[in-house]
Amino acid sequence: MLLHDRLNERIAEAIKLQLDNERGALDTTSDAWRSRCEVAKVAMFSDAERSVFIHHVSERRGNVAAREMESQATTLRTNAIFFLARKPS
């Protein structure tokens, strides 16, 4: 489990770096930015935490919103993993 936790930490760090890079180019007062930050936060959660959060979104905002958030979070995680794979250790 330690390796899985470390991977989640590295993925979260990569997502934070991506947000920091985007912050200068985007309007950080917009609804789109707030949504992006929420998705990024979800993407940084562990699998179990993400599942619980998405379930709550489904109950509060509906299935379509939950699926969209899950899809965007998965994409962010995938991009972070590819970034980490290219990054020299």
Secondary structure by P-SEA (a helix, b strand, c coil): caaaaaaaaaaaaaaaaaaaaaccccccccaaaaaaaaaaaaaaccaaaaaaaaaaaaaaccaaaaaaaaaaaaaaaaaaaaaaaaccc
